[in-house]
Every structure is written in structure tokens, then in C-alpha cells.
Amino acid sequence: MPSSVQRKRIRKTPEARRAEIVETAARVALTEGLECVTLRRIADELAVRPGLISHYFPSAEDLVAEAFSVAATGELDALLPADRPGGTPTQYLARYFALSGGEEYDDISRLWINARHLSRYRPVLRDRVSEQELASDERIEGLIREGVERGEFRTDDPRTAAIQILVVLDGLGSHANTDRTDIPEAVKRMALTTAERELGLPHGALSDVPLPAERTGTAEPTEQADPTEQAEQAEPR
């Protein structure tokens, strides 16, 4: 929640302000659920008027859908970057499984469960869920095709292999809200086993491979004044 202490306002470009709104909404969605993403809640988080949020997102449904998309895209880029220098397809697939396992992945698993449930009643969100599912399919499929071309993987149908892997991961992720202490090791390793079988790899091939090196980040862009925010500040609070 925002502090009661008056903070110095930082004027941002419309692009920077919109990005800040969406990033904040994505964080709330990940930690508390999409139901908690409202115009007023995000305004409170940023210590601005709700009118500033509604200027960028007149409908809360649009903000919810955008928050999900940003969180899901960030997850996909973190797990499997589109640009993959300095590593082999086998290394990046092993990295994908290493990062997607364990409790640190539970927030994004819960977000997907949440989004798929709410998408029954929210058409805008339903479209975004479909887009993100397709993006995940295509990213994994592309990696598998690259592995086939380089002679690392063996499969006649990279797309089906990709979908099978993701279906198993989704199934395991559906237990994010339950106690998993008694799950057998073979079940925990089911996604790896599926990938190794479908890609013609020996058992353990995706567990024992060294992972590719991490890349460093980039500097943040310089911010300029947001005329919309200036107008909001000119009004009496």
C-alpha cells in the first residue's frame, strides 16, 4: 500500500507511465491474483489518482488482460529466451526445465490457473490466454526444430513434441496450490522424461548437461514528462 508520507512525483513519458502501470498490475496479478487487479488498486500502488490509470486503461478488463500478457511473456522470456547465443538447444531445454521446476515457479503456475478459469467469463482475457499459449507452443517448437537441424534431437513432429511437453508441465503446475511433499520423484521428473522420450534422448540427458551462461541486462531509458500526468497533477486532490 502507498505510504502516507508525501513523495516527490516523478514525471514520466506516456510510454513509461503506461509500462509502469502494466508492470505493477502484473506484479499484483502474480502475487495476489487477477481478481485483485482493479483501477483503484493499481492507482493506490502507484500513489496516483484512479483517473490516471483509466486514461490508459478505460476498462479494468483491458488492464487485467494486459497484466496477464506481460507476466506470461516475462515468464516465457526468462525460461526460454527467443535470442539464444552461446548455448546448444539441449542446454537451453535443460535450462528451461531447471527454471520451471520448484516452488519459485508456483506464482506463475497459479497465474495460469487463475487466467484460464477467469477466461471463461472474460473474452478479452480469453484471447490473451490463447495468444500466450500459442507463443509458448511456438517458442518450444522453434527450439526443438533447431535441435533437430543440429542433430541433437530426433522427432518427425516438433510441434506435437512441444505440445506434449507443455501439457505435462501444465499438469504438474496445476498442483501449485496443494501439498506436494509426497509426490514421487518419477512424477516430479515427468516433464523431463517426456521430453527425453519424444526427442530421442537417453534418460538423464536433460539433467546432466551444463546450462548456458546468463546474460547481463541493459541500462534503463531516460524518462521525460508525461503531459497526461501533468494534467492530473494540476487538478486539486
Order of alpha helices (4+ residues) and beta strands (2+ residues): alpha-alpha-alpha-alpha-alpha-alpha-alpha-alpha-alpha-alpha-alpha
